Amino acid sequence: METQNSSIARAEELKLQANEAFKAHKYAQAIDLYSQAIELNGENAVYWANRALAHSKLEEYGSAIQDASKAIEIDPRYSKGYYRRGAAYLAMGKFKEALKDFQQVKKLCPNDPDASKKLKECEKAVMKLKFEEAIAVPQSERRFVADSIDYHSIGTVPNSSSLPTQAAVASVAVAIVAAVVVLVGTAAAAVVLMLVVCLGAYWWGYGGGLFSRSSDVDLDVEPQYSGARIEGDVVTLDFVKKMIEDFKNQKCLHKRYAFQIVLQTREMLRALPSLVDIDVPHGKHFTVCGDVHGQFYDLLNIFELNGLPSEENPYLFNGDFVDRGSFSVEVILTLFAFKCMSPSAIYLARGNHESKSMNKIYGFEGEVRSKLSETFVELFAEVFCCLPLAHVINEKVFVVHGGLFSVDGVKLADIRSIDRFCEPPEEGLMCELLWSDPQPLPGRGPSKRGVGLSFGGDVTKKFLQENNLDLVVRSHEVKDEGYEIEHDGKLITVFSAPNYCDQMGNKGAFIQFEAPEMKPNIVTFSAVPHPDVKPMAYANNFLRMFS
């Protein structure tokens, strides 16, 4: 009995230490301390729920859901267990699962105004999701926004082809309300009707993300516009420098030129295979960067330290250009403009955040809508589907955003043949390339994120041997020093967003390779100041309630 009491007391001490580490944003340390407390007293729901929150801070939402579920199992009336699990589901875009947990929170805490507020917002999110599903156009009938825009003729004829589709949507709305009347009566139908009218009006006025708004195709460049201009079809270095300078001063690029940059980039990316081979000539160098996540001023710092992209100074940016940071539009237009200027000066890979589901939650969609227009929301989504999934440098270095696979025997030819022109699936090779993470133990394990998997050094070694490669470079995870070398030196994680989300305190890094040796030279750097616009400023309103 005395030993048991001693264990419980020690567990409480560890919990308090973990709480302090959490407050200091040392989330990995907090997880370790909560784990030690759980080993001493695994029947305390608080320890599991607290560790769930720390996992969420590291974007390990799969682990957060597991821990929160364990807290609920121990104490089914512990409201924070449902709250933490609901928040993790929300962060993964699983609104329907989140709604069930917040309904339970409200049931346990009926007089808690915060619980009521979050439940109401979650209900709105689920209703909006159902509405979007109802009006979704089948893939076979879908028209691409990019095909409806000719930036050469912007300012001439507004697009009127949306009217038949809008009429069809009106019919769908009527059908939805009629179905609700039959199922639940007129009172509930009235509420649904109000929501349908509001969402329908929003869709109608903004083109639904399917067709251009008339204001987007009536974009003559005003004589008083003093920003960067593209003369003709050629994006020049002078234009890019002027655009960057305007962005630094928080000025906007005219939509006419933004259309041109995005559309030209789309054409180049569409022509590439899903796995791109890069040749670095003897004596030349090449730079690989990791996640940037909308941290525009830190991107400029990389260029200050390492030079602007050019044929003599080429870069690969390894996905997650956008979201979380509130200068994602500036980041993506800068990277795309360099691609237009010189396709061999910069290579771009898809990350898990180059997707509709992530952009809807983590800020890029809201930022694009604020700084550009609704049309650009769909346009960027289309372009992201054209991004290659992986690169091989000099037949030696395999570069991918996430990681390796749930099965052995995957060859480079298998990756090259992936049909990537879609939103990322929740399983399969494409999913795993974007989402997987390395683990210290051999073999494979469940993903701490809830998507993809964790893979060990033996998996890395076998993949390299079977494909005659030397090294895996990946990104996808914040690291205290901006990088981490794992799996006996055969795998390097590189992360290029220092002081991630203005709170993690990490360094950023990039990797330089020089041919023919192709040995990695890692350069680290610290965050630089940026204007007072907080991360997640454009994120989903509901998600910001938990930030």
C-alpha positions as CSV (number, residue, x, y, z in Angstrom):
1,M,0.0,0.0,0.0
2,E,2.8,2.4,0.9
3,T,4.6,1.5,-2.4
4,Q,1.3,2.2,-4.3
5,N,0.9,5.6,-2.6
6,S,4.5,6.4,-3.4
7,S,3.9,5.6,-7.1
8,I,0.8,7.8,-7.1
9,A,2.7,10.7,-5.5
10,R,5.6,10.4,-7.9
11,A,3.2,10.3,-10.8
12,E,1.7,13.6,-9.7
13,E,5.1,15.1,-9.5
14,L,5.8,14.0,-13.0
15,K,2.5,15.4,-14.2
16,L,3.4,18.8,-12.7
17,Q,6.8,18.7,-14.4
18,A,5.1,17.8,-17.7
19,N,2.6,20.7,-17.3
20,E,5.6,23.1,-16.9
21,A,7.3,21.7,-20.0
22,F,4.0,22.1,-21.9
23,K,3.7,25.7,-20.8
24,A,7.3,26.2,-22.1
25,H,6.2,24.8,-25.5
26,K,8.5,21.8,-25.0
27,Y,5.8,19.3,-26.1
28,A,8.1,16.3,-26.8
29,Q,9.5,16.6,-23.2
30,A,5.9,17.0,-21.9
31,I,4.9,13.8,-23.7
32,D,7.8,11.9,-22.2
33,L,7.0,13.1,-18.6
34,Y,3.3,12.3,-19.0
35,S,4.3,8.9,-20.2
36,Q,6.4,8.3,-17.1
37,A,3.4,9.3,-15.0
38,I,1.2,6.9,-16.9
39,E,3.6,4.1,-16.3
40,L,3.3,4.7,-12.5
41,N,-0.5,5.3,-12.5
42,G,-2.1,4.3,-15.8
43,E,-5.7,4.7,-14.4
44,N,-5.6,8.4,-14.1
45,A,-7.6,9.9,-17.0
46,V,-6.0,13.3,-16.6
47,Y,-2.6,12.0,-17.6
48,W,-3.9,10.5,-20.8
49,A,-5.9,13.6,-21.7
50,N,-3.0,15.9,-21.0
51,R,-0.7,13.7,-23.2
52,A,-3.3,13.8,-25.9
53,L,-3.1,17.6,-25.9
54,A,0.7,17.6,-26.1
55,H,0.4,15.2,-29.1
56,S,-2.0,17.6,-30.8
57,K,0.5,20.4,-30.4
58,L,3.0,18.3,-32.4
59,E,0.3,17.5,-35.0
60,E,0.3,13.9,-33.9
61,Y,-3.5,13.7,-34.0
62,G,-3.7,9.9,-34.3
63,S,-1.8,9.5,-31.0
64,A,-4.0,12.3,-29.5
65,I,-7.2,10.4,-30.4
66,Q,-5.8,7.2,-28.9
67,D,-4.8,8.9,-25.6
68,A,-8.1,10.8,-25.4
69,S,-10.0,7.5,-26.0
70,K,-8.1,5.9,-23.2
71,A,-9.0,8.8,-20.9
72,I,-12.7,8.2,-21.8
73,E,-12.4,4.5,-21.2
74,I,-11.0,5.1,-17.7
75,D,-13.6,7.8,-16.9
76,P,-16.6,8.0,-19.3
77,R,-17.8,11.2,-17.5
78,Y,-14.5,13.0,-18.0
79,S,-15.5,15.8,-20.3
80,K,-11.9,16.8,-21.3
81,G,-11.4,13.4,-22.8
82,Y,-14.2,14.0,-25.3
83,Y,-13.1,17.6,-25.8
84,R,-9.5,16.6,-26.6
85,R,-10.6,13.8,-29.0
86,G,-13.1,16.1,-30.7
87,A,-10.4,18.7,-31.2
88,A,-8.0,16.1,-32.7
89,Y,-10.8,14.9,-35.0
90,L,-11.4,18.5,-36.0
91,A,-7.8,19.1,-36.8
92,M,-7.9,16.0,-39.2
93,G,-11.0,17.4,-40.9
94,K,-13.2,14.7,-39.5
95,F,-16.0,17.1,-38.5
96,K,-18.7,14.4,-38.1
97,E,-16.6,12.4,-35.6
98,A,-15.8,15.7,-33.8
99,L,-19.5,16.6,-33.6
100,K,-20.3,13.4,-31.7
101,D,-17.6,14.2,-29.1
102,F,-18.7,17.8,-28.6
103,Q,-22.3,16.7,-28.2
104,Q,-21.1,14.5,-25.4
105,V,-19.2,17.5,-23.8
106,K,-22.4,19.5,-23.9
107,K,-24.3,16.7,-22.3
108,L,-21.8,16.4,-19.5
109,C,-21.4,20.2,-19.1
110,P,-24.9,21.6,-20.0
111,N,-24.2,25.0,-18.4
112,D,-20.8,25.5,-19.8
113,P,-21.0,28.4,-22.3
114,D,-17.7,27.5,-24.0
115,A,-18.9,24.0,-24.6
116,S,-22.2,25.4,-26.1
117,K,-20.2,27.7,-28.4
118,K,-17.9,25.0,-29.7
119,L,-20.8,22.6,-30.3
120,K,-22.7,25.3,-32.2
121,E,-19.7,26.0,-34.4
122,C,-19.1,22.3,-35.0
123,E,-22.8,21.8,-36.0
124,K,-22.3,24.6,-38.6
125,A,-19.2,23.0,-40.0
126,V,-21.0,19.6,-40.4
127,M,-24.0,21.3,-42.0
128,K,-21.8,23.2,-44.4
129,L,-19.9,19.9,-45.2
130,K,-23.2,18.2,-46.0
131,F,-24.3,21.1,-48.2
132,E,-21.0,20.9,-50.1
133,E,-21.4,17.2,-50.6
134,A,-24.9,17.7,-51.9
135,I,-23.9,20.2,-54.6
136,A,-20.6,18.4,-55.5
137,V,-20.3,17.8,-59.2
138,P,-19.2,14.3,-60.2
139,Q,-15.6,14.0,-61.2
140,S,-16.5,12.9,-64.7
141,E,-18.6,16.1,-65.2
142,R,-16.2,18.5,-63.5
143,R,-14.8,21.5,-65.4
144,F,-11.5,22.9,-64.5
145,V,-11.3,26.6,-63.5
146,A,-8.0,26.8,-65.3
147,D,-9.6,25.9,-68.6
148,S,-12.1,28.7,-68.3
149,I,-9.5,31.4,-67.9
150,D,-7.3,33.0,-70.6
151,Y,-5.2,35.6,-68.8
152,H,-4.4,37.1,-72.2
153,S,-8.0,38.2,-72.7
154,I,-8.9,39.1,-69.1
155,G,-11.0,42.2,-69.2
156,T,-13.1,41.2,-72.1
157,V,-16.0,38.7,-71.8
158,P,-17.4,37.6,-68.4
159,N,-18.1,33.9,-68.0
160,S,-21.8,33.1,-68.1
161,S,-21.6,29.4,-68.2
162,S,-22.3,29.1,-64.5
163,L,-26.0,29.8,-64.8
164,P,-27.1,26.3,-65.8
165,T,-25.1,24.8,-62.9
166,Q,-26.5,27.4,-60.5
167,A,-30.0,26.5,-61.6
168,A,-29.2,22.9,-60.9
169,V,-27.9,23.8,-57.5
170,A,-31.1,25.6,-56.8
171,S,-33.0,22.4,-57.6
172,V,-30.7,20.5,-55.3
173,A,-31.4,23.0,-52.5
174,V,-35.2,22.6,-52.9
175,A,-34.8,18.8,-52.9
176,I,-32.8,19.0,-49.6
177,V,-35.4,21.1,-47.9
178,A,-38.2,18.8,-49.2
179,A,-36.4,15.8,-47.8
180,V,-36.0,17.4,-44.4
181,V,-39.7,18.3,-44.3
182,V,-40.6,14.7,-44.9
183,L,-38.0,13.4,-42.4
184,V,-38.1,15.8,-39.5
185,G,-40.9,18.3,-40.0
186,T,-41.3,21.9,-41.0
187,A,-39.5,23.5,-38.0
188,A,-36.2,21.8,-38.7
189,A,-36.7,22.3,-42.4
190,A,-36.9,26.1,-41.8
191,V,-33.5,26.1,-40.2
192,V,-32.0,24.0,-43.0
193,L,-33.7,26.4,-45.5
194,M,-32.0,29.4,-43.9
195,L,-28.6,27.6,-44.1
196,V,-29.2,26.5,-47.7
197,V,-30.1,30.1,-48.7
198,C,-27.1,31.6,-47.0
199,L,-24.6,29.0,-48.4
200,G,-26.3,29.1,-51.7
201,A,-26.1,32.8,-51.9
202,Y,-22.5,32.7,-51.0
203,W,-21.8,30.0,-53.6
204,W,-23.9,31.9,-56.2
205,G,-22.1,35.2,-55.7
206,Y,-18.6,33.7,-55.7
207,G,-19.0,31.2,-58.5
208,G,-19.0,28.2,-56.2
209,G,-15.3,27.6,-56.9
210,L,-16.3,26.1,-60.2
211,F,-16.5,29.1,-62.5
212,S,-14.9,32.5,-62.6
213,R,-16.7,35.5,-61.0
214,S,-17.3,38.3,-63.5
215,S,-15.1,40.5,-61.3
216,D,-12.2,38.0,-61.8
217,V,-12.4,38.1,-65.6
218,D,-12.8,41.9,-65.7
219,L,-9.3,42.8,-64.5
220,D,-7.8,45.5,-66.6
221,V,-4.6,46.7,-65.0
222,E,-5.5,50.2,-63.8
223,P,-3.1,53.1,-64.8
224,Q,-2.6,53.9,-61.1
225,Y,-1.4,50.4,-60.3
226,S,2.3,50.8,-59.2
227,G,3.1,47.2,-58.4
228,A,5.1,44.6,-60.4
229,R,4.1,44.0,-64.0
230,I,4.8,41.2,-66.4
231,E,5.4,42.4,-70.0
232,G,4.0,39.8,-72.3
233,D,4.3,36.1,-71.5
234,V,7.8,36.1,-70.0
235,V,8.3,36.3,-66.2
236,T,11.7,38.0,-65.6
237,L,14.0,38.2,-62.6
238,D,13.3,41.9,-62.5
239,F,9.6,41.3,-62.2
240,V,10.1,38.6,-59.4
241,K,12.4,41.0,-57.5
242,K,9.8,43.8,-57.7
243,M,7.0,41.5,-56.6
244,I,9.0,40.3,-53.6
245,E,9.8,43.8,-52.6
246,D,6.1,44.7,-52.8
247,F,5.2,41.6,-50.8
248,K,7.8,42.6,-48.1
249,N,5.9,45.9,-47.8
250,Q,2.6,44.0,-47.6
251,K,1.4,45.2,-51.0
252,C,-0.6,43.0,-53.3
253,L,0.1,41.7,-56.8
254,H,-2.5,42.5,-59.4
255,K,-4.8,39.5,-60.0
256,R,-4.1,39.7,-63.7
257,Y,-0.4,38.8,-63.1
258,A,-1.3,36.3,-60.3
259,F,-3.5,34.5,-62.8
260,Q,-0.7,34.4,-65.3
261,I,1.9,33.0,-62.8
262,V,-0.5,30.3,-61.5
263,L,-1.7,29.2,-65.0
264,Q,1.8,29.1,-66.5
265,T,3.0,27.1,-63.5
266,R,0.1,24.6,-63.9
267,E,1.1,24.0,-67.5
268,M,4.7,23.2,-66.6
269,L,3.8,20.9,-63.7
270,R,1.2,19.0,-65.7
271,A,3.9,17.9,-68.1
272,L,6.1,16.4,-65.4
273,P,6.0,12.8,-64.2
274,S,5.0,11.9,-60.7
275,L,8.7,11.1,-59.9
276,V,11.1,13.7,-61.4
277,D,14.8,12.9,-62.0
278,I,17.2,15.8,-61.4
279,D,20.7,15.9,-62.9
280,V,23.2,18.1,-61.1
281,P,26.3,18.5,-63.3
282,H,29.8,17.7,-62.0
283,G,31.1,20.5,-59.8
284,K,27.7,22.1,-59.4
285,H,25.5,22.3,-56.3
286,F,21.8,21.9,-55.4
287,T,19.7,22.9,-52.4
288,V,16.8,21.1,-50.8
289,C,14.4,23.0,-48.5
290,G,11.7,21.5,-46.3
291,D,8.4,22.9,-45.1
292,V,7.9,26.7,-45.3
293,H,4.3,26.9,-44.2
294,G,3.5,30.4,-45.2
295,Q,6.5,32.0,-43.4
296,F,7.3,34.4,-46.2
297,Y,9.9,36.4,-44.4
298,D,11.8,33.3,-43.4
299,L,11.7,32.2,-47.1
300,L,13.4,35.4,-48.0
301,N,16.0,34.8,-45.3
302,I,16.8,31.5,-47.0
303,F,17.4,33.4,-50.3
304,E,19.6,36.0,-48.4
305,L,21.7,33.2,-46.9
306,N,21.9,30.9,-50.0
307,G,21.1,33.1,-53.0
308,L,18.1,33.5,-55.2
309,P,17.0,30.5,-57.3
310,S,18.7,30.4,-60.8
311,E,20.0,27.8,-63.2
312,E,23.3,28.1,-61.4
313,N,21.7,28.0,-57.9
314,P,18.8,25.5,-58.2
315,Y,16.4,24.6,-55.3
316,L,13.9,21.9,-54.5
317,F,11.2,22.9,-52.1
318,N,9.8,19.7,-50.6
319,G,6.1,20.5,-50.0
320,D,4.0,22.2,-47.4
321,F,4.5,25.7,-48.9
322,V,1.2,26.9,-47.4
323,D,-1.1,26.8,-44.4
324,R,-0.6,27.9,-40.7
325,G,1.7,30.8,-41.6
326,S,-0.3,33.9,-42.7
327,F,1.8,34.8,-45.7
328,S,1.1,31.7,-47.7
329,V,-0.1,33.6,-50.8
330,E,3.1,35.5,-50.9
331,V,5.1,32.3,-50.5
332,I,3.3,30.3,-53.2
333,L,3.3,33.2,-55.7
334,T,7.0,33.7,-55.2
335,L,7.9,30.0,-55.7
336,F,5.6,29.8,-58.7
337,A,7.1,33.0,-60.2
338,F,10.6,31.6,-59.9
339,K,9.3,28.4,-61.6
340,C,7.9,30.5,-64.5
341,M,11.1,32.5,-64.7
342,S,13.4,29.4,-65.0
343,P,11.9,25.9,-64.7
344,S,15.3,24.4,-63.9
345,A,16.0,27.0,-61.2
346,I,13.4,25.6,-58.8
347,Y,11.6,22.2,-58.3
348,L,8.4,21.8,-56.3
349,A,7.1,18.7,-54.6
350,R,3.6,18.1,-53.1
351,G,3.2,18.0,-49.4
352,N,0.2,16.8,-47.4
353,H,-0.9,20.5,-47.0
354,E,-1.2,21.0,-50.8
355,S,-4.7,19.6,-50.5
356,K,-8.2,21.0,-50.2
357,S,-9.0,19.3,-46.9
358,M,-5.9,20.9,-45.2
359,N,-6.3,24.3,-46.9
360,K,-9.9,24.5,-45.8
361,I,-8.9,24.1,-42.1
362,Y,-5.4,25.6,-41.7
363,G,-5.7,29.0,-43.4
364,F,-4.6,28.9,-47.0
365,E,-8.2,28.8,-48.4
366,G,-9.3,31.8,-46.2
367,E,-6.1,33.7,-47.0
368,V,-6.6,33.2,-50.8
369,R,-10.2,34.3,-50.5
370,S,-9.1,37.4,-48.6
371,K,-6.1,38.4,-50.7
372,L,-7.2,37.2,-54.2
373,S,-10.7,35.8,-54.8
374,E,-12.8,32.7,-54.6
375,T,-11.8,31.7,-58.1
376,F,-8.2,31.3,-57.0
377,V,-9.2,28.9,-54.2
378,E,-10.2,26.3,-56.8
379,L,-7.4,27.3,-59.2
380,F,-4.7,26.6,-56.6
381,A,-6.4,23.3,-55.7
382,E,-6.2,22.3,-59.3
383,V,-2.5,23.3,-59.5
384,F,-1.6,21.4,-56.3
385,C,-2.9,18.2,-57.9
386,C,-0.3,18.7,-60.7
387,L,2.7,18.8,-58.3
388,P,5.1,15.9,-58.5
389,L,5.2,13.5,-55.6
390,A,9.0,12.8,-55.3
391,H,12.3,13.6,-56.9
392,V,15.6,11.6,-57.4
393,I,18.8,13.7,-57.5
394,N,21.7,12.2,-59.6
395,E,20.3,8.7,-59.1
396,K,21.4,8.8,-55.5
397,V,19.1,10.9,-53.3
398,F,15.4,10.2,-53.0
399,V,13.5,13.3,-51.9
400,V,9.9,13.1,-50.7
401,H,7.7,15.1,-48.4
402,G,6.5,12.3,-46.0
403,G,8.1,9.0,-46.2
404,L,8.1,5.3,-47.3
405,F,5.6,2.6,-47.6
406,S,3.4,0.0,-45.9
407,V,4.7,-2.8,-48.2
408,D,8.2,-3.8,-49.4
409,G,9.2,-4.0,-53.0
410,V,8.1,-0.5,-54.1
411,K,10.3,0.5,-57.0
412,L,10.9,4.0,-58.5
413,A,8.9,2.9,-61.5
414,D,5.9,2.3,-59.3
415,I,6.1,5.9,-58.0
416,R,6.6,7.3,-61.4
417,S,3.4,5.6,-62.6
418,I,1.1,7.0,-59.8
419,D,-1.8,9.0,-61.2
420,R,-1.4,12.0,-58.9
421,F,-3.9,14.3,-60.5
422,C,-6.4,14.1,-57.6
423,E,-6.9,15.0,-54.0
424,P,-4.7,12.8,-51.8
425,P,-6.3,9.5,-50.9
426,E,-6.4,8.1,-47.3
427,E,-4.4,5.1,-48.2
428,G,-2.0,3.7,-50.8
429,L,1.4,4.8,-52.2
430,M,0.4,8.4,-52.8
431,C,-1.0,8.8,-49.3
432,E,2.2,7.3,-47.7
433,L,4.5,9.5,-49.8
434,L,2.8,12.6,-48.3
435,W,2.1,11.5,-44.8
436,S,4.4,8.8,-43.4
437,D,7.1,9.3,-40.7
438,P,10.2,7.5,-39.6
439,Q,10.4,5.7,-36.3
440,P,13.4,4.6,-34.2
441,L,12.2,1.0,-33.9
442,P,12.6,-1.5,-36.8
443,G,9.6,-2.6,-38.9
444,R,6.4,-0.6,-39.3
445,G,3.9,0.8,-36.9
446,P,0.7,2.9,-36.8
447,S,1.0,6.5,-37.7
448,K,1.0,9.0,-34.8
449,R,-0.8,11.4,-37.2
450,G,-3.7,9.0,-37.9
451,V,-2.8,8.9,-41.6
452,G,0.0,7.0,-43.3
453,L,2.4,4.9,-41.2
454,S,5.6,4.9,-39.2
455,F,8.6,3.0,-40.7
456,G,11.9,1.9,-39.3
457,G,15.5,1.9,-40.4
458,D,15.2,-1.6,-41.9
459,V,12.5,-0.3,-44.2
460,T,14.6,2.6,-45.3
461,K,17.7,0.4,-45.9
462,K,15.8,-2.1,-47.9
463,F,14.1,0.6,-50.1
464,L,17.5,2.2,-50.8
465,Q,19.1,-1.1,-51.7
466,E,16.3,-2.2,-54.0
467,N,16.4,1.1,-55.9
468,N,20.2,1.5,-55.9
469,L,20.0,4.8,-53.9
470,D,22.1,6.2,-51.1
471,L,19.9,8.5,-49.0
472,V,16.3,9.5,-48.3
473,V,15.6,13.2,-47.6
474,R,12.1,14.1,-46.3
475,S,10.4,16.9,-44.4
476,H,7.0,16.9,-42.8
477,E,8.1,17.2,-39.1
478,V,9.3,20.2,-37.1
479,K,12.8,19.5,-35.6
480,D,14.4,21.5,-32.8
481,E,17.6,22.1,-34.9
482,G,15.8,22.3,-38.2
483,Y,16.9,18.8,-39.2
484,E,17.4,15.3,-37.8
485,I,19.6,12.4,-39.1
486,E,18.1,9.0,-38.5
487,H,18.3,5.3,-39.6
488,D,22.1,5.0,-39.5
489,G,22.6,8.2,-41.5
490,K,20.4,6.9,-44.4
491,L,17.5,9.3,-43.7
492,I,17.5,13.1,-43.1
493,T,14.5,15.2,-42.1
494,V,14.8,18.8,-43.1
495,F,12.3,21.5,-41.9
496,S,12.6,25.1,-43.1
497,A,10.1,27.0,-41.0
498,P,12.0,28.3,-38.0
499,N,10.0,29.2,-34.8
500,Y,7.1,27.3,-36.4
501,C,3.8,29.0,-35.8
502,D,5.6,31.7,-33.8
503,Q,5.8,29.4,-30.8
504,M,8.0,26.3,-31.3
505,G,11.4,28.0,-30.9
506,N,13.0,25.6,-33.5
507,K,15.6,26.5,-36.0
508,G,15.1,26.0,-39.7
509,A,17.5,24.2,-42.1
510,F,18.3,23.5,-45.7
511,I,20.6,20.9,-47.3
512,Q,23.3,21.6,-49.9
513,F,24.5,18.9,-52.2
514,E,27.5,19.1,-54.5
515,A,28.1,16.8,-57.5
516,P,29.4,14.2,-57.9
517,E,29.8,13.2,-54.2
518,M,26.3,14.4,-53.2
519,K,27.2,14.5,-49.6
520,P,24.7,16.5,-47.5
521,N,25.9,19.8,-46.1
522,I,23.3,21.0,-43.6
523,V,22.8,24.8,-42.9
524,T,20.7,26.0,-40.0
525,F,19.2,29.4,-39.4
526,S,16.9,31.2,-37.0
527,A,13.6,33.0,-37.5
528,V,13.5,36.6,-38.6
529,P,10.9,39.2,-37.7
530,H,7.7,39.5,-39.7
531,P,4.7,42.0,-39.6
532,D,2.3,41.6,-36.8
533,V,-0.1,39.1,-38.4
534,K,-0.4,36.0,-36.3
535,P,-0.2,32.5,-37.7
536,M,-3.5,30.9,-38.4
537,A,-5.0,34.4,-38.9
538,Y,-7.1,33.1,-41.9
539,A,-7.7,29.6,-40.5
540,N,-11.1,28.0,-40.0
541,N,-12.9,29.9,-37.3
542,F,-13.7,26.8,-35.4
543,L,-10.1,25.6,-35.4
544,R,-8.9,29.0,-34.1
545,M,-11.1,28.5,-31.1
546,F,-8.7,25.7,-30.0
547,S,-5.5,27.4,-30.9
